[in-house]
């Protein structure tokens, strides 16, 4: 890969990162998009494989993967029939 492309991809990746009290992390839904997965179910398979690799490397899965929920604000529009 060209250096410029690698730098651009790295910057995009870093923009999606979060930092709380010096702990850096990424949400899987953000990584899904960055890595080009259109279906969540396909990306979950990748996450599961990464967890297996983590365990096989002698690492605690909980130290690297945390199940979290992300609050999403949604605007609901309700149409009513007029009589």
Z-matrix of the N, CA and C atoms (Angstrom, degrees):
N
C 1 1.450
C 2 1.519 1 109.99
N 3 1.282 2 113.95 1 150.14
C 4 1.452 3 118.46 2 176.72
C 5 1.522 4 110.11 3 -73.91
N 6 1.322 5 114.89 4 148.02
C 7 1.460 6 120.96 5 -177.70
C 8 1.519 7 112.00 6 -57.36
N 9 1.328 8 118.64 7 -40.13
C 10 1.460 9 122.62 8 -178.31
C 11 1.530 10 110.77 9 -63.85
N 12 1.331 11 116.82 10 -40.23
C 13 1.452 12 121.05 11 -179.99
C 14 1.525 13 110.30 12 -66.61
N 15 1.313 14 116.82 13 -43.66
C 16 1.462 15 121.17 14 178.67
C 17 1.522 16 110.19 15 -61.44
N 18 1.310 17 117.21 16 -43.58
C 19 1.463 18 120.83 17 179.22
C 20 1.523 19 111.11 18 -63.44
N 21 1.318 20 117.59 19 -41.27
C 22 1.467 21 122.09 20 -179.82
C 23 1.532 22 110.16 21 -64.83
N 24 1.329 23 117.19 22 -44.18
C 25 1.465 24 120.97 23 179.19
C 26 1.531 25 111.00 24 -65.43
N 27 1.325 26 115.95 25 -39.59
C 28 1.465 27 120.50 26 179.00
C 29 1.529 28 110.63 27 -63.88
N 30 1.311 29 117.43 28 -44.34
C 31 1.466 30 121.41 29 179.32
C 32 1.523 31 110.91 30 -62.80
N 33 1.326 32 116.72 31 -40.80
C 34 1.466 33 120.89 32 178.57
C 35 1.532 34 110.22 33 -63.22
N 36 1.315 35 116.28 34 -43.26
C 37 1.457 36 121.51 35 177.90
C 38 1.526 37 110.64 36 -60.83
N 39 1.317 38 116.56 37 -47.50
C 40 1.466 39 120.89 38 -178.03
C 41 1.531 40 112.36 39 -65.28
N 42 1.329 41 118.09 40 -32.24
C 43 1.475 42 121.16 41 178.32
C 44 1.526 43 111.64 42 -63.20
N 45 1.318 44 117.30 43 -28.08
C 46 1.458 45 120.77 44 -178.41
C 47 1.526 46 112.50 45 -87.35
N 48 1.297 47 117.55 46 -6.23
C 49 1.456 48 120.95 47 179.97
C 50 1.522 49 111.83 48 -74.56
N 51 1.311 50 115.14 49 155.57
C 52 1.465 51 122.47 50 177.20
C 53 1.518 52 107.73 51 -119.80
N 54 1.299 53 116.47 52 154.10
C 55 1.463 54 121.09 53 178.76
C 56 1.522 55 108.85 54 -140.37
N 57 1.327 56 115.51 55 120.65
C 58 1.457 57 121.38 56 176.91
C 59 1.514 58 107.29 57 -127.55
N 60 1.312 59 115.66 58 116.89
C 61 1.463 60 122.07 59 179.23
C 62 1.525 61 112.07 60 53.44
N 63 1.326 62 116.23 61 39.90
C 64 1.463 63 120.88 62 177.27
C 65 1.510 64 114.86 63 81.64
N 66 1.329 65 117.27 64 2.03
C 67 1.473 66 121.01 65 177.51
C 68 1.523 67 107.65 66 -99.65
N 69 1.314 68 116.09 67 118.72
C 70 1.458 69 122.37 68 -176.74
C 71 1.527 70 109.38 69 -95.85
N 72 1.343 71 116.18 70 135.50
C 73 1.458 72 120.54 71 179.95
C 74 1.519 73 110.62 72 -153.69
N 75 1.330 74 115.47 73 165.58
C 76 1.449 75 123.39 74 178.16
C 77 1.517 76 108.50 75 -131.13
N 78 1.319 77 116.75 76 146.29
C 79 1.453 78 121.11 77 173.10
C 80 1.526 79 108.92 78 -83.84
N 81 1.331 80 115.72 79 138.75
C 82 1.465 81 120.61 80 -178.22
C 83 1.525 82 111.67 81 -60.11
N 84 1.312 83 116.91 82 -37.17
C 85 1.475 84 118.92 83 -179.96
C 86 1.530 85 111.40 84 -62.93
N 87 1.320 86 117.24 85 -34.53
C 88 1.467 87 120.45 86 176.25
C 89 1.521 88 110.51 87 -70.34
N 90 1.333 89 116.42 88 -43.00
C 91 1.461 90 120.18 89 179.20
C 92 1.523 91 111.15 90 -64.55
N 93 1.315 92 116.38 91 -34.70
C 94 1.459 93 120.85 92 178.19
C 95 1.524 94 110.41 93 -53.52
N 96 1.295 95 115.20 94 -49.61
C 97 1.476 96 120.43 95 -179.34
C 98 1.531 97 110.92 96 -66.74
N 99 1.324 98 116.19 97 -45.68
C 100 1.471 99 120.19 98 -178.45
C 101 1.522 100 112.15 99 -59.81
N 102 1.334 101 116.19 100 -34.74
C 103 1.459 102 120.34 101 -177.45
C 104 1.526 103 113.28 102 -90.99
N 105 1.337 104 116.41 103 2.19
C 106 1.454 105 120.67 104 172.17
C 107 1.520 106 116.22 105 85.62
N 108 1.323 107 117.94 106 17.71
C 109 1.462 108 120.61 107 177.19
C 110 1.521 109 108.90 108 -88.37
N 111 1.318 110 117.28 109 125.86
C 112 1.459 111 120.76 110 -179.11
C 113 1.525 112 111.69 111 -90.83
N 114 1.330 113 117.65 112 -24.95
C 115 1.462 114 121.04 113 -179.38
C 116 1.516 115 110.57 114 -111.54
N 117 1.333 116 115.41 115 129.87
C 118 1.460 117 121.37 116 179.48
C 119 1.526 118 110.73 117 -59.00
N 120 1.326 119 117.82 118 -41.03
C 121 1.466 120 120.94 119 -177.20
C 122 1.527 121 111.39 120 -60.85
N 123 1.311 122 117.34 121 -35.29
C 124 1.470 123 120.29 122 177.13
C 125 1.527 124 111.01 123 -68.75
N 126 1.318 125 116.47 124 -36.85
C 127 1.462 126 119.91 125 -178.94
C 128 1.518 127 111.48 126 -73.67
N 129 1.333 128 117.33 127 -32.92
C 130 1.462 129 120.54 128 176.91
C 131 1.534 130 109.70 129 -60.37
N 132 1.309 131 117.34 130 -36.95
C 133 1.468 132 121.36 131 176.62
C 134 1.526 133 110.51 132 -59.94
N 135 1.317 134 116.95 133 -41.27
C 136 1.466 135 121.95 134 178.05
C 137 1.533 136 110.14 135 -65.31
N 138 1.316 137 116.83 136 -42.42
C 139 1.464 138 120.86 137 178.69
C 140 1.522 139 110.19 138 -61.97
N 141 1.328 140 116.60 139 -44.18
C 142 1.466 141 120.28 140 179.24
C 143 1.526 142 111.44 141 -60.82
N 144 1.320 143 117.48 142 -40.77
C 145 1.470 144 121.10 143 177.19
C 146 1.524 145 111.01 144 -65.24
N 147 1.322 146 116.54 145 -37.95
C 148 1.469 147 120.36 146 178.23
C 149 1.522 148 110.86 147 -65.99
N 150 1.323 149 117.15 148 -36.58
C 151 1.459 150 120.56 149 176.97
C 152 1.527 151 111.09 150 -64.73
N 153 1.325 152 116.67 151 -40.67
C 154 1.466 153 121.25 152 177.52
C 155 1.524 154 110.05 153 -62.50
N 156 1.328 155 116.81 154 -45.32
C 157 1.465 156 121.14 155 179.04
C 158 1.520 157 110.75 156 -62.25
N 159 1.310 158 116.62 157 -37.95
C 160 1.467 159 122.02 158 178.68
C 161 1.525 160 109.76 159 -61.37
N 162 1.314 161 116.26 160 -47.71
C 163 1.465 162 121.29 161 -179.78
C 164 1.523 163 111.33 162 -64.32
N 165 1.337 164 116.45 163 -41.57
C 166 1.466 165 120.80 164 179.68
C 167 1.524 166 111.82 165 -65.86
N 168 1.315 167 116.62 166 -23.85
C 169 1.466 168 121.56 167 177.55
C 170 1.529 169 111.64 168 -84.83
N 171 1.334 170 115.97 169 3.93
C 172 1.453 171 119.98 170 178.24
C 173 1.519 172 114.56 171 82.70
N 174 1.313 173 117.21 172 15.72
C 175 1.461 174 121.89 173 -179.15
C 176 1.530 175 110.22 174 -99.56
N 177 1.313 176 115.85 175 151.39
C 178 1.454 177 120.97 176 174.44
C 179 1.529 178 108.46 177 -79.06
N 180 1.309 179 116.76 178 123.98
C 181 1.460 180 120.98 179 -178.58
C 182 1.527 181 110.71 180 -57.50
N 183 1.328 182 117.20 181 -40.03
C 184 1.463 183 121.51 182 -177.41
C 185 1.526 184 112.86 183 -64.33
N 186 1.339 185 116.72 184 -20.47
C 187 1.462 186 120.17 185 177.55
C 188 1.528 187 112.09 186 -76.88
N 189 1.326 188 116.98 187 -15.20
C 190 1.458 189 120.78 188 -173.90
C 191 1.528 190 114.15 189 -124.55
N 192 1.328 191 116.66 190 -20.30
C 193 1.465 192 121.29 191 -178.86
C 194 1.522 193 108.33 192 -132.25
N 195 1.315 194 116.24 193 124.50
C 196 1.451 195 121.34 194 178.65
C 197 1.520 196 107.97 195 -124.07
N 198 1.315 197 115.94 196 127.88
C 199 1.462 198 119.87 197 176.15
C 200 1.520 199 108.23 198 -77.49
N 201 1.320 200 115.74 199 119.15
C 202 1.462 201 120.96 200 -179.02
C 203 1.516 202 109.71 201 -134.44
N 204 1.295 203 114.30 202 160.47
C 205 1.454 204 120.93 203 172.30
C 206 1.509 205 108.23 204 -110.19
N 207 1.284 206 116.49 205 149.99
C 208 1.461 207 121.15 206 179.29
C 209 1.518 208 107.65 207 -121.81
N 210 1.307 209 115.85 208 122.31
C 211 1.456 210 120.11 209 179.98
C 212 1.525 211 109.56 210 -71.64
N 213 1.305 212 114.98 211 132.43
C 214 1.454 213 120.98 212 179.13
C 215 1.514 214 107.74 213 -123.33
N 216 1.310 215 115.53 214 126.24
C 217 1.458 216 120.06 215 176.74
C 218 1.521 217 108.78 216 -84.04
N 219 1.296 218 115.20 217 130.23
C 220 1.462 219 119.29 218 179.74
C 221 1.522 220 109.19 219 -129.27
N 222 1.292 221 115.29 220 139.10
C 223 1.448 222 119.99 221 177.33
C 224 1.531 223 106.43 222 -96.51
N 225 1.312 224 116.01 223 124.08
C 226 1.455 225 120.77 224 -177.90
C 227 1.518 226 108.41 225 -104.04
N 228 1.304 227 115.27 226 129.23
C 229 1.459 228 120.49 227 178.46
C 230 1.519 229 107.99 228 -113.08
N 231 1.289 230 117.00 229 126.25
C 232 1.448 231 121.40 230 -178.76
C 233 1.528 232 108.33 231 -118.79
N 234 1.295 233 114.51 232 126.90
C 235 1.472 234 119.03 233 178.12
C 236 1.513 235 108.23 234 -102.57
N 237 1.307 236 115.72 235 139.77
C 238 1.450 237 120.70 236 178.38
C 239 1.518 238 108.61 237 -117.64
N 240 1.338 239 113.78 238 142.17
C 241 1.460 240 118.12 239 176.56
C 242 1.516 241 109.61 240 -70.60
N 243 1.324 242 115.76 241 138.63
C 244 1.463 243 120.23 242 177.79
C 245 1.520 244 109.49 243 -99.18
N 246 1.324 245 115.30 244 137.80
C 247 1.476 246 119.71 245 177.72
C 248 1.484 247 110.43 246 -115.27
